[in-house]
């Protein structure tokens, strides 16, 4: 009975003890005791109520760091280590409590992930559990955190929680008292400053002159000084008395006197305020730039001058920095262009020769090795393209190329490749098209395909079991009020990611966490580029996920129809259509072969083109530079010229201009198709190629399919230009 009564009385006794603590702290506050002394009293009181516990009070500074307020019982090395720690979701008990503005209980520091960065420190200090309460002031503002440490693992009971909450509340009162006092002191200081300014403004002219750090002067309308202040001594080295009666023009740099006289005349006659900067001679013979503001009152001219040496030096540095940044940006663009060419040129040799090799009889082992080389080459090509895309996006030089395309053919080509890759990995693959997701549309099909390919590549990378699903749908416009909208949804059953990190996925070089990069690889560029492309098209991209269950990426892009809904067969010139690999097959008996002139200085690339075109019966003539291409063009006729852009002696652009000039000078000569076959793959390179008269730009590295498709398209474009001269590419 006595034990039961004792247990029943315990909460009451604890409440009385907390009330006594509140009374004692209130006495300290009323007495105006320093904040750190009161903090120590709060901690001493709590530690007396809870024998064996250790307490600390941390203050939030700048909204992001916790600094030590008081922790008299904790080891000095521990206090030093936690002082200045940033708050956050995984920043220990106090850091998380301040970040979330709610109590955080860690019953076992050694096993709790919140303490992963501090558990060794806690073990060294003999701390096994930590219960933290945010210190919250009026209006819900977080001021810091109160912590109670235990020597043994354990969770708090109701009495412990009440004690922690009371201590945090007391700390909040003390902190806000000091903040209020600081604000009051600051207000009083401002009031004193205002009073001093009022007093200063009421002082006579002598006080005003002597207080100013700018140089002040009063002169007659002829420009003779009547009075100057002491700042002339500190700024220019002149004693004020020696300048009385001196004309200001004698101090102005000879080259600036005309401007100074014009300003003085304007001031004396019109009475308007004037501003100018000129160079004034110092007492030691050097000159300083002085910025002047002058005004007139009666027969007196008043001037206020300020030394702008540092400002002008800073402005000069800014101009130099701006010029350096512009030079660096130009150098970056040049570097990227050169990198594109230098990387793509040998890569073209690898991909082209391996592609040709794959078409020859191979043993199974050889076939496997060729497949690996092709896969690695494709990966490297994609990485180069991603880096160039990022650069173009940063520079605002990535332009969309809008044309008509068949939606089903475009998406189907991407899905076919993804389906094969999924089957190779033993992952299911499903694609569904809405009833309106078909027909001709106007947009940049290449970039849309790039976005979908990036999303599918991500899904394949992170999915090792289950399936990947793609849903394609189109919401058509109603009564012409808006354009149709394409919706692409890619879902998977892969590893997923923390939903809180969804926005970070679209940052450059970012992935869900560092372990993703180590485990799965990748540069973190694909989603960033996809987001930029989608937004350029006026659309949006979203991501949702459940860790361990998979992810869903959704893209919505406005996409106008080019024609009423139909299911046309893909055109040879439309993206998604397969090239006709027989376009240059060995000609029938009596039919002449396709005559092609190749201007290429790289021997490997010459061999690549030869290997691709030779089996198809093409009559190939190879030269090493633009000058040789012109000579060969004058001596013979060709159906097509494949022109590299960067070559010695004469580059491909200059050579192409000359070829078109030769055609213009011979009206009866048949127009020849010209395609730039170049590693220069940036947008302005294609524009330069078109401007000099090329029909098409084929970017290296090139495969047999890509080259044959490009040859077909160049021939078709040249035929169209021959039939419609007004639409031909402009000649110089």
C-alpha positions as CSV (number, residue, x, y, z in Angstrom):
1,X,0.0,0.0,0.0
2,X,2.9,2.3,0.9
3,X,4.7,1.5,-2.4
4,X,1.6,2.2,-4.4
5,X,1.1,5.5,-2.7
6,X,4.7,6.4,-3.3
7,X,4.4,5.6,-7.0
8,X,1.2,7.6,-7.2
9,X,2.8,10.5,-5.6
10,X,5.9,10.5,-7.9
11,X,4.3,12.5,-10.8
12,X,3.1,15.1,-8.3
13,X,6.6,15.3,-6.8
14,X,8.1,15.6,-10.2
15,X,5.7,18.4,-11.1
16,X,6.6,20.3,-7.9
17,X,10.2,19.9,-8.7
18,X,9.7,21.3,-12.2
19,X,7.6,24.2,-10.7
20,X,10.5,24.9,-8.3
21,X,12.9,25.0,-11.3
22,X,10.6,27.4,-13.2
23,X,10.5,29.7,-10.1
24,X,14.3,29.7,-9.7
25,X,14.9,30.4,-13.4
26,X,12.2,33.1,-13.4
27,X,14.1,34.8,-10.6
28,X,17.3,34.7,-12.6
29,X,15.5,36.2,-15.6
30,X,14.0,39.0,-13.5
31,X,17.3,39.8,-12.0
32,X,18.8,40.2,-15.5
33,X,21.4,37.5,-15.1
34,X,23.5,36.7,-18.2
35,X,22.1,34.1,-20.6
36,X,24.9,31.6,-20.2
37,X,24.6,31.7,-16.4
38,X,20.8,31.0,-16.7
39,X,21.5,28.2,-19.2
40,X,23.8,26.6,-16.6
41,X,21.1,26.9,-13.9
42,X,18.5,25.2,-16.2
43,X,20.9,22.4,-16.9
44,X,21.9,22.0,-13.2
45,X,18.2,21.9,-12.3
46,X,17.3,19.3,-14.9
47,X,20.3,17.1,-14.0
48,X,19.3,17.3,-10.3
49,X,15.8,16.2,-11.2
50,X,17.2,13.3,-13.4
51,X,20.3,11.9,-11.7
52,X,22.8,10.4,-14.1
53,X,21.7,12.5,-17.1
54,X,23.9,15.0,-19.0
55,X,22.3,18.0,-20.7
56,X,23.2,20.6,-23.3
57,X,21.6,23.7,-24.8
58,X,22.5,24.5,-28.5
59,X,21.6,27.8,-30.2
60,X,20.6,28.1,-33.9
61,X,22.7,30.6,-35.8
62,X,21.9,31.9,-39.3
63,X,19.1,29.4,-39.5
64,X,21.4,26.5,-40.3
65,X,24.1,25.9,-37.6
66,X,23.9,24.9,-34.0
67,X,26.4,26.6,-31.7
68,X,27.1,25.7,-28.1
69,X,25.0,27.6,-25.5
70,X,25.9,25.6,-22.4
71,X,26.9,22.0,-21.6
72,X,28.8,22.1,-18.3
73,X,28.7,18.3,-17.7
74,X,29.7,17.1,-21.1
75,X,33.4,16.5,-22.0
76,X,35.2,19.5,-23.6
77,X,36.2,17.5,-26.7
78,X,32.6,16.5,-27.3
79,X,31.4,20.1,-26.9
80,X,34.0,21.3,-29.3
81,X,33.1,18.7,-31.9
82,X,29.3,19.5,-32.0
83,X,29.8,23.3,-31.9
84,X,28.8,24.7,-35.3
85,X,27.3,21.5,-36.7
86,X,24.7,22.1,-39.5
87,X,21.1,21.0,-38.9
88,X,19.4,18.5,-41.3
89,X,17.6,15.2,-41.6
90,X,20.7,13.2,-40.8
91,X,22.6,15.6,-38.5
92,X,22.2,13.8,-35.1
93,X,19.4,14.2,-32.7
94,X,19.7,18.0,-32.1
95,X,20.3,18.8,-35.8
96,X,17.3,16.8,-36.8
97,X,15.0,18.2,-34.0
98,X,15.9,21.8,-35.0
99,X,15.4,21.0,-38.7
100,X,12.0,19.2,-38.3
101,X,10.9,21.4,-35.3
102,X,9.8,18.3,-33.4
103,X,11.2,16.1,-30.6
104,X,13.7,13.4,-31.7
105,X,14.4,10.4,-29.5
106,X,17.4,8.2,-30.1
107,X,17.2,5.3,-27.6
108,X,20.4,3.7,-28.8
109,X,23.1,5.9,-30.4
110,X,25.3,3.0,-31.4
111,X,22.7,1.6,-33.8
112,X,20.7,4.6,-34.9
113,X,21.5,5.9,-38.4
114,X,21.1,9.5,-37.3
115,X,24.3,9.2,-35.3
116,X,26.4,7.5,-38.0
117,X,28.8,10.5,-38.2
118,X,28.9,11.0,-34.4
119,X,28.5,7.6,-32.8
120,X,32.3,7.1,-32.2
121,X,32.4,10.5,-30.6
122,X,29.4,9.7,-28.4
123,X,31.0,6.4,-27.4
124,X,34.2,8.2,-26.4
125,X,32.1,10.5,-24.3
126,X,30.2,7.6,-22.7
127,X,26.8,8.6,-24.2
128,X,24.4,5.9,-25.1
129,X,21.0,7.7,-25.7
130,X,20.0,11.2,-26.6
131,X,16.6,12.8,-26.4
132,X,16.3,16.2,-28.1
133,X,13.7,18.9,-28.0
134,X,13.6,21.9,-30.3
135,X,13.7,25.3,-28.6
136,X,10.8,27.1,-30.2
137,X,10.1,30.8,-29.6
138,X,7.1,33.0,-30.3
139,X,5.6,32.6,-33.8
140,X,7.1,29.1,-34.1
141,X,10.6,30.3,-34.8
142,X,13.3,27.6,-34.0
143,X,15.9,29.1,-31.6
144,X,18.0,26.0,-30.9
145,X,17.7,22.5,-29.3
146,X,17.8,21.1,-25.7
147,X,19.3,17.6,-25.3
148,X,19.3,15.1,-22.5
149,X,21.9,12.3,-22.7
150,X,21.8,9.0,-20.9
151,X,24.7,6.7,-20.1
152,X,22.6,3.6,-20.9
153,X,20.3,3.0,-23.9
154,X,16.7,3.8,-23.3
155,X,13.6,5.8,-24.2
156,X,12.1,8.6,-22.1
157,X,8.9,8.2,-20.0
158,X,6.2,10.8,-19.6
159,X,8.1,12.4,-16.7
160,X,11.3,12.7,-18.8
161,X,9.4,14.2,-21.7
162,X,7.7,16.8,-19.5
163,X,11.1,17.7,-18.0
164,X,12.7,18.1,-21.5
165,X,9.8,20.2,-22.7
166,X,9.9,22.4,-19.6
167,X,13.7,23.0,-20.0
168,X,13.3,23.8,-23.7
169,X,10.5,26.3,-22.9
170,X,12.7,28.0,-20.2
171,X,15.6,28.2,-22.7
172,X,13.3,29.8,-25.2
173,X,12.2,32.5,-22.7
174,X,15.8,33.3,-21.9
175,X,16.9,33.4,-25.6
176,X,13.9,35.7,-26.6
177,X,14.7,37.9,-23.6
178,X,18.2,38.5,-24.9
179,X,16.9,38.9,-28.5
180,X,14.5,41.5,-27.2
181,X,17.2,43.3,-25.3
182,X,19.5,43.3,-28.3
183,X,16.7,44.6,-30.5
184,X,16.0,47.4,-27.9
185,X,19.7,48.2,-27.7
186,X,19.8,48.4,-31.5
187,X,16.8,50.6,-31.6
188,X,18.3,52.9,-29.0
189,X,21.5,53.0,-31.0
190,X,19.6,54.0,-34.1
191,X,17.7,56.6,-32.2
192,X,21.0,58.0,-30.9
193,X,22.5,58.0,-34.4
194,X,19.4,59.8,-35.7
195,X,19.7,62.4,-33.0
196,X,23.4,62.9,-33.8
197,X,22.5,63.3,-37.5
198,X,19.9,65.9,-36.6
199,X,22.5,67.7,-34.5
200,X,25.1,67.4,-37.2
201,X,22.7,68.9,-39.8
202,X,22.1,71.8,-37.5
203,X,25.7,72.6,-37.0
204,X,27.3,75.5,-38.8
205,X,29.2,75.3,-42.1
206,X,32.6,74.8,-40.3
207,X,31.4,71.6,-38.6
208,X,29.9,70.3,-41.8
209,X,33.1,70.9,-43.7
210,X,35.3,69.3,-41.1
211,X,33.1,66.2,-40.7
212,X,33.0,65.3,-44.4
213,X,35.4,62.8,-45.8
214,X,34.5,64.0,-49.4
215,X,36.3,67.1,-50.5
216,X,34.1,70.1,-50.4
217,X,34.7,73.5,-51.9
218,X,33.0,76.9,-52.5
219,X,34.1,79.1,-55.3
220,X,33.1,82.2,-57.1
221,X,31.7,81.9,-60.6
222,X,35.2,82.5,-62.0
223,X,36.3,79.3,-60.4
224,X,38.5,80.7,-57.6
225,X,38.2,78.8,-54.3
226,X,36.6,80.7,-51.5
227,X,36.6,77.9,-49.0
228,X,37.6,74.2,-48.9
229,X,37.4,71.6,-46.2
230,X,40.1,69.6,-44.4
231,X,39.4,66.5,-46.6
232,X,41.6,68.2,-49.3
233,X,44.5,67.5,-46.9
234,X,43.8,63.8,-46.4
235,X,42.7,63.1,-50.0
236,X,45.0,65.3,-52.1
237,X,47.7,66.6,-49.7
238,X,46.8,70.3,-49.7
239,X,46.4,72.5,-46.6
240,X,43.0,74.2,-46.9
241,X,44.4,77.7,-46.3
242,X,46.8,77.4,-49.2
243,X,44.0,76.9,-51.7
244,X,41.9,80.0,-51.0
245,X,42.0,82.2,-54.0
246,X,43.5,79.5,-56.3
247,X,41.5,78.7,-59.5
248,X,40.4,75.1,-59.6
249,X,41.6,74.7,-63.3
250,X,45.2,74.9,-62.1
251,X,44.6,71.6,-60.4
252,X,42.8,69.8,-63.2
253,X,44.8,67.5,-65.6
254,X,45.4,69.4,-68.8
255,X,43.6,66.8,-70.9
256,X,40.4,67.2,-68.7
257,X,40.3,71.1,-68.5
258,X,38.0,71.5,-71.5
259,X,35.4,69.2,-70.0
260,X,35.7,70.9,-66.6
261,X,35.3,74.5,-68.1
262,X,32.2,73.4,-70.1
263,X,30.7,72.0,-66.9
264,X,31.5,75.2,-65.0
265,X,30.0,77.4,-67.7
266,X,26.8,75.3,-67.7
267,X,26.6,75.5,-63.9
268,X,27.2,79.2,-63.8
269,X,24.7,80.1,-66.6
270,X,22.0,77.6,-66.5
271,X,22.1,76.8,-62.7
272,X,21.5,73.1,-63.2
273,X,23.3,70.5,-61.1
274,X,26.2,68.9,-63.0
275,X,28.2,65.7,-62.6
276,X,31.6,64.8,-64.1
277,X,34.8,62.9,-63.3
278,X,38.2,64.4,-64.0
279,X,41.7,64.0,-62.8
280,X,43.0,66.3,-60.0
281,X,46.7,66.9,-59.2
282,X,47.8,65.9,-55.7
283,X,50.3,67.9,-53.7
284,X,53.0,65.3,-54.7
285,X,52.4,65.8,-58.4
286,X,50.4,62.6,-59.0
287,X,46.8,62.6,-60.2
288,X,43.7,61.0,-58.8
289,X,40.3,60.6,-60.5
290,X,37.6,62.7,-58.6
291,X,33.9,62.4,-59.2
292,X,32.2,65.8,-58.8
293,X,28.7,67.0,-58.2
294,X,28.3,70.7,-58.5
295,X,25.4,73.1,-58.0
296,X,25.0,76.9,-57.8
297,X,23.5,79.1,-55.1
298,X,23.5,82.9,-55.7
299,X,27.0,83.9,-56.7
300,X,28.6,80.8,-55.3
301,X,29.5,77.5,-56.9
302,X,29.4,74.5,-54.5
303,X,31.3,71.3,-55.3
304,X,31.4,67.9,-53.7
305,X,34.2,65.5,-54.8
306,X,34.9,61.9,-54.1
307,X,38.0,59.8,-54.9
308,X,36.9,57.0,-57.3
309,X,40.3,55.4,-57.8
310,X,39.2,52.1,-56.2
311,X,35.9,52.1,-58.0
312,X,37.4,52.7,-61.4
313,X,40.0,50.0,-60.7
314,X,37.2,47.7,-59.7
315,X,35.2,48.6,-62.9
316,X,38.3,47.9,-64.9
317,X,38.7,44.6,-63.2
318,X,35.1,43.8,-64.0
319,X,35.5,44.7,-67.6
320,X,38.6,42.6,-67.8
321,X,36.8,39.7,-66.0
322,X,33.9,40.1,-68.4
323,X,36.2,40.1,-71.4
324,X,38.0,37.1,-70.0
325,X,34.7,35.3,-69.4
326,X,33.6,36.0,-73.0
327,X,37.0,34.8,-74.3
328,X,36.7,31.7,-72.1
329,X,33.2,31.0,-73.4
330,X,34.5,31.4,-77.0
331,X,37.4,29.2,-76.2
332,X,35.1,26.6,-74.6
333,X,32.9,26.6,-77.7
334,X,36.1,26.2,-79.9
335,X,37.3,23.5,-77.6
336,X,34.1,21.6,-77.7
337,X,34.0,21.9,-81.5
338,X,37.5,20.6,-81.7
339,X,36.8,17.9,-79.1
340,X,33.8,16.8,-81.1
341,X,35.9,16.5,-84.2
342,X,39.0,14.9,-82.6
343,X,36.9,12.4,-80.6
344,X,34.4,11.6,-83.3
345,X,37.1,11.1,-86.0
346,X,38.8,8.1,-84.4
347,X,35.5,6.9,-83.1
348,X,34.1,6.9,-86.6
349,X,36.9,4.6,-87.6
350,X,36.2,2.2,-84.7
351,X,32.4,2.1,-85.2
352,X,32.5,2.1,-89.0
353,X,35.1,-0.7,-89.3
354,X,33.4,-2.8,-86.6
355,X,30.1,-2.3,-88.3
356,X,31.6,-3.5,-91.6
357,X,33.4,-6.4,-89.8
358,X,30.0,-7.5,-88.3
359,X,28.7,-8.0,-91.8
360,X,31.4,-10.6,-92.6
361,X,31.4,-14.3,-91.6
362,X,32.6,-14.5,-87.9
363,X,33.0,-17.3,-85.4
364,X,30.7,-17.1,-82.3
365,X,33.6,-15.8,-80.2
366,X,34.5,-13.2,-82.7
367,X,30.9,-12.2,-83.0
368,X,30.7,-11.7,-79.3
369,X,33.8,-9.5,-79.3
370,X,32.5,-7.5,-82.2
371,X,29.2,-7.0,-80.3
372,X,31.1,-5.7,-77.2
373,X,33.1,-3.3,-79.3
374,X,29.9,-2.0,-81.0
375,X,28.2,-1.6,-77.6
376,X,31.2,0.3,-76.1
377,X,31.5,2.5,-79.2
378,X,27.8,3.4,-78.9
379,X,28.2,4.2,-75.2
380,X,31.2,6.5,-75.9
381,X,29.3,8.2,-78.8
382,X,26.4,8.8,-76.5
383,X,28.6,10.3,-73.8
384,X,30.2,12.7,-76.3
385,X,26.8,13.7,-77.5
386,X,25.6,14.3,-74.0
387,X,28.5,16.5,-73.1
388,X,28.0,18.5,-76.3
389,X,24.3,18.8,-75.6
390,X,25.0,20.1,-72.1
391,X,27.3,22.7,-73.5
392,X,24.8,23.8,-76.1
393,X,22.1,24.1,-73.5
394,X,24.3,26.2,-71.2
395,X,25.2,28.5,-74.1
396,X,21.6,28.8,-75.3
397,X,22.6,27.4,-78.7
398,X,20.6,24.3,-78.8
399,X,17.8,24.8,-81.3
400,X,14.8,22.5,-82.0
401,X,14.4,21.3,-85.6
402,X,10.6,21.1,-86.2
403,X,9.4,18.9,-89.0
404,X,6.6,16.4,-89.8
405,X,7.0,12.9,-88.6
406,X,5.0,9.7,-87.9
407,X,4.6,9.2,-84.2
408,X,4.2,5.4,-84.3
409,X,7.3,5.0,-86.5
410,X,9.4,7.3,-84.4
411,X,8.5,5.8,-81.0
412,X,8.4,2.2,-82.4
413,X,12.1,2.5,-83.4
414,X,13.1,3.3,-79.9
415,X,10.8,0.7,-78.3
416,X,12.2,-2.1,-80.6
417,X,15.7,-1.4,-79.4
418,X,14.6,-1.2,-75.7
419,X,12.6,-4.4,-76.0
420,X,15.6,-6.3,-77.3
421,X,17.8,-5.0,-74.5
422,X,15.2,-5.9,-71.9
423,X,14.9,-9.5,-73.3
424,X,18.7,-9.8,-73.1
425,X,18.5,-8.9,-69.4
426,X,15.5,-11.2,-68.7
427,X,13.2,-8.2,-67.9
428,X,9.7,-8.0,-69.2
429,X,8.7,-5.2,-71.6
430,X,5.3,-3.9,-72.4
431,X,4.2,-0.9,-74.6
432,X,0.7,0.4,-75.1
433,X,-0.6,3.1,-77.4
434,X,-3.7,5.1,-76.8
435,X,-6.3,5.2,-79.6
436,X,-5.2,8.7,-80.7
437,X,-1.5,8.1,-80.4
438,X,-0.9,7.7,-84.1
439,X,-0.6,9.9,-87.2
440,X,1.6,12.7,-88.4
441,X,2.7,15.4,-86.0
442,X,5.0,18.5,-86.2
443,X,7.9,18.7,-83.7
444,X,11.5,17.7,-83.2
445,X,11.3,14.0,-83.4
446,X,15.0,13.5,-82.9
447,X,14.9,15.3,-79.5
448,X,11.7,13.5,-78.5
449,X,13.3,10.2,-79.4
450,X,16.3,11.2,-77.3
451,X,14.1,11.9,-74.3
452,X,12.3,8.6,-74.5
453,X,15.6,6.8,-75.1
454,X,17.1,8.4,-72.0
455,X,14.1,7.3,-69.8
456,X,14.2,3.8,-71.2
457,X,18.0,3.5,-70.7
458,X,17.5,4.6,-67.1
459,X,14.8,2.0,-66.6
460,X,16.9,-0.7,-68.1
461,X,19.9,0.3,-66.0
462,X,18.1,0.1,-62.6
463,X,15.7,-2.8,-63.3
464,X,17.1,-6.4,-62.9
465,X,13.8,-8.2,-62.4
466,X,10.1,-7.6,-63.2
467,X,9.2,-5.5,-66.1
468,X,9.3,-2.1,-67.9
469,X,6.2,-0.6,-69.2
470,X,5.7,2.3,-71.7
471,X,2.4,4.1,-72.2
472,X,1.9,6.5,-75.1
473,X,-1.1,8.7,-75.4
474,X,-2.2,11.9,-77.2
475,X,-4.9,14.3,-75.9
476,X,-6.2,16.0,-79.0
477,X,-7.2,19.7,-79.1
478,X,-10.9,20.5,-78.6
479,X,-12.4,23.0,-81.1
480,X,-9.0,24.3,-82.0
481,X,-8.6,25.9,-78.5
482,X,-5.2,24.2,-77.9
483,X,-2.7,21.9,-79.6
484,X,-2.6,18.2,-79.0
485,X,-0.5,17.0,-76.1
486,X,1.8,13.9,-76.2
487,X,2.1,12.0,-72.9
488,X,4.9,9.4,-72.4
489,X,5.0,7.3,-69.3
490,X,7.9,5.0,-68.5
491,X,7.5,2.8,-65.4
492,X,9.7,0.1,-64.0
493,X,10.0,-2.3,-61.1
494,X,13.7,-1.4,-60.4
495,X,15.5,-0.1,-57.3
496,X,13.5,3.2,-57.1
497,X,14.6,6.3,-55.2
498,X,13.7,8.4,-52.2
499,X,10.8,10.7,-53.3
500,X,12.4,13.6,-51.4
501,X,15.2,13.5,-53.9
502,X,13.0,13.5,-57.0
503,X,13.8,17.1,-57.9
504,X,17.6,16.5,-57.6
505,X,17.5,13.8,-60.2
506,X,17.2,16.4,-63.0
507,X,20.3,18.3,-61.8
508,X,23.4,17.9,-63.9
509,X,25.9,15.2,-62.8
510,X,23.4,14.2,-60.0
511,X,21.9,10.8,-59.2
512,X,19.7,9.6,-56.4
513,X,22.8,9.0,-54.2
514,X,26.5,8.4,-54.5
515,X,26.1,4.6,-54.3
516,X,24.0,4.7,-57.5
517,X,27.0,6.0,-59.4
518,X,29.3,3.4,-57.9
519,X,26.9,0.5,-58.5
520,X,25.3,1.3,-61.8
521,X,27.7,3.9,-63.4
522,X,26.6,6.8,-65.6
523,X,27.3,10.5,-65.7
524,X,24.0,11.8,-64.4
525,X,23.5,13.9,-67.6
526,X,20.6,12.0,-69.3
527,X,17.8,13.3,-67.1
528,X,19.2,16.8,-66.9
529,X,19.3,17.0,-70.7
530,X,15.8,15.4,-71.0
531,X,14.4,18.0,-68.7
532,X,16.0,20.9,-70.6
533,X,14.7,19.4,-73.9
534,X,11.2,18.9,-72.6
535,X,11.0,22.4,-71.3
536,X,12.3,23.8,-74.6
537,X,9.4,22.1,-76.2
538,X,7.0,23.8,-73.7
539,X,6.4,20.6,-71.8
540,X,7.2,19.2,-68.4
541,X,8.7,16.0,-66.9
542,X,7.9,14.5,-63.5
543,X,9.3,11.6,-61.5
544,X,7.7,9.5,-58.8
545,X,9.1,6.4,-57.0
546,X,8.8,4.0,-54.1
547,X,12.2,2.8,-52.9
548,X,12.6,-0.9,-53.8
549,X,9.4,-1.0,-55.8
550,X,10.2,1.0,-58.9
551,X,9.9,4.4,-60.5
552,X,7.5,6.2,-62.9
553,X,8.7,9.1,-65.2
554,X,6.0,11.1,-67.1
555,X,6.6,13.5,-69.9
556,X,3.9,15.8,-71.3
557,X,4.7,17.9,-74.4
558,X,2.4,20.0,-76.6
559,X,2.6,18.5,-80.1
560,X,0.4,19.8,-83.0
561,X,-0.9,17.4,-85.6
562,X,0.5,17.8,-89.1
563,X,-2.5,16.1,-90.6
564,X,-5.8,14.5,-89.5
565,X,-5.3,11.3,-87.6
566,X,-4.2,8.5,-90.0
567,X,-1.6,5.7,-90.1
568,X,0.7,6.6,-93.0
569,X,3.6,4.4,-93.9
570,X,6.9,5.9,-92.8
571,X,8.7,7.9,-95.5
572,X,12.3,7.4,-96.4
573,X,13.0,11.0,-95.4
574,X,11.1,10.8,-92.1
575,X,12.8,9.8,-88.9
576,X,11.9,6.2,-88.0
577,X,12.0,4.9,-91.5
578,X,14.5,2.2,-92.3
579,X,17.1,3.1,-95.0
580,X,17.0,1.2,-98.2
581,X,20.1,-0.9,-98.0
582,X,19.8,-1.8,-101.7
583,X,19.9,1.8,-102.9
584,X,23.4,1.4,-104.2
585,X,23.4,-2.3,-104.7
586,X,25.5,-3.5,-107.6
587,X,23.8,-2.1,-110.7
588,X,22.0,-4.3,-113.1
589,X,23.9,-5.2,-116.3
590,X,24.6,-2.1,-118.3
591,X,23.6,0.4,-115.6
592,X,26.4,2.7,-114.4
593,X,27.4,2.5,-110.7
594,X,26.9,5.4,-108.3
595,X,29.9,7.8,-108.7
596,X,31.0,9.2,-105.4
597,X,33.9,11.6,-104.6
598,X,35.2,11.3,-101.0
599,X,37.3,14.2,-99.7
600,X,38.8,12.9,-96.4
601,X,42.3,13.4,-94.9
602,X,42.0,10.6,-92.3
603,X,43.1,7.2,-93.7
604,X,41.0,5.3,-91.3
605,X,37.9,7.2,-92.2
606,X,38.7,6.7,-95.9
607,X,38.8,3.0,-95.2
608,X,35.5,3.1,-93.3
609,X,33.6,4.7,-96.1
610,X,35.2,2.4,-98.7
611,X,34.3,-0.7,-96.6
612,X,30.7,0.4,-96.4
613,X,30.2,1.5,-100.0
614,X,32.3,-1.0,-101.9
615,X,30.0,-4.0,-101.4
616,X,27.2,-1.9,-102.8
617,X,28.9,-1.3,-106.1
618,X,29.7,2.4,-105.7
619,X,32.5,3.9,-107.9
620,X,34.5,5.7,-105.1
621,X,37.2,8.3,-105.8
622,X,39.2,9.4,-102.8
623,X,41.1,12.7,-102.3
624,X,42.8,14.0,-99.2
625,X,41.8,17.7,-99.1
626,X,39.5,20.4,-100.5
627,X,41.9,21.5,-103.2
628,X,42.2,17.9,-104.6
629,X,38.4,17.6,-104.4
630,X,38.1,20.7,-106.6
631,X,40.6,19.4,-109.1
632,X,38.8,16.0,-109.3
633,X,35.4,17.7,-109.6
634,X,36.7,19.8,-112.6
635,X,38.0,16.7,-114.3
636,X,35.0,14.4,-113.9
637,X,31.3,14.2,-113.0
638,X,30.0,12.6,-109.8
639,X,26.6,11.8,-108.4
640,X,27.6,12.6,-104.9
641,X,30.4,14.4,-103.0
642,X,31.2,13.3,-99.4
643,X,33.1,16.2,-98.0
644,X,35.0,16.3,-94.6
645,X,34.8,19.7,-92.9
646,X,38.3,20.0,-91.4
647,X,41.1,19.1,-93.8
648,X,44.6,20.5,-94.6
649,X,45.3,22.8,-97.5
650,X,41.6,23.7,-98.0
651,X,38.8,22.9,-95.6
652,X,35.5,21.4,-96.7
653,X,33.4,24.6,-96.4
654,X,35.7,26.5,-98.7
655,X,35.8,23.6,-101.2
656,X,32.0,23.3,-101.2
657,X,31.7,27.0,-102.1
658,X,34.1,26.5,-105.0
659,X,32.2,23.4,-106.3
660,X,28.9,25.4,-106.3
661,X,30.7,28.2,-108.1
662,X,31.9,25.8,-110.8
663,X,28.4,24.6,-111.3
664,X,27.1,28.2,-111.6
665,X,29.7,28.9,-114.2
666,X,28.6,25.9,-116.2
667,X,24.7,26.1,-116.4
668,X,24.5,22.9,-118.5
669,X,26.4,20.9,-115.9
670,X,24.2,18.6,-113.8
671,X,23.9,19.7,-110.1
672,X,25.8,17.3,-107.8
673,X,24.6,16.3,-104.4
674,X,27.1,17.3,-101.6
675,X,27.0,15.9,-98.1
676,X,29.3,17.0,-95.3
677,X,30.6,13.9,-93.7
678,X,32.2,15.4,-90.6
679,X,32.9,15.0,-86.9
680,X,31.9,18.6,-86.4
681,X,28.4,17.9,-85.1
682,X,27.2,21.1,-83.4
683,X,24.2,23.1,-84.7
684,X,26.3,25.9,-86.1
685,X,28.4,23.4,-88.1
686,X,25.3,22.2,-89.8
687,X,24.2,25.8,-90.5
688,X,27.7,26.6,-92.0
689,X,27.5,23.5,-94.2
690,X,24.1,24.5,-95.5
691,X,25.2,28.1,-96.1
692,X,28.1,27.1,-98.3
693,X,25.9,24.9,-100.5
694,X,25.9,21.4,-98.9
695,X,22.6,19.5,-99.2
696,X,23.1,17.5,-95.9
697,X,25.3,17.1,-92.9
698,X,26.1,13.6,-91.8
699,X,27.7,13.5,-88.3
700,X,30.5,11.1,-87.5
701,X,30.9,8.5,-86.1
702,X,28.8,6.8,-88.8
703,X,27.5,3.3,-89.3
704,X,26.7,1.6,-92.6
705,X,23.0,2.2,-92.0
706,X,23.6,5.9,-91.1
707,X,25.9,6.5,-94.1
708,X,23.6,4.8,-96.6
709,X,20.6,6.6,-95.2
710,X,22.5,9.9,-95.5
711,X,23.5,9.2,-99.1
712,X,19.9,8.5,-100.0
713,X,18.7,11.7,-98.4
714,X,21.4,13.9,-99.9
715,X,20.6,12.5,-103.4
716,X,16.9,13.1,-102.8
717,X,17.5,16.7,-101.6
718,X,19.8,17.4,-104.5
719,X,17.2,16.1,-107.0
720,X,14.5,18.3,-105.3
721,X,16.8,21.3,-105.5
722,X,17.6,20.6,-109.2
723,X,13.8,20.5,-109.9
724,X,13.1,23.6,-107.8
725,X,16.1,26.0,-108.1
726,X,14.4,28.6,-105.9
727,X,14.6,26.1,-103.0
728,X,18.2,25.1,-103.5
729,X,20.7,25.9,-100.7
730,X,22.1,29.4,-101.2
731,X,25.4,29.6,-103.0
732,X,28.0,32.2,-102.0
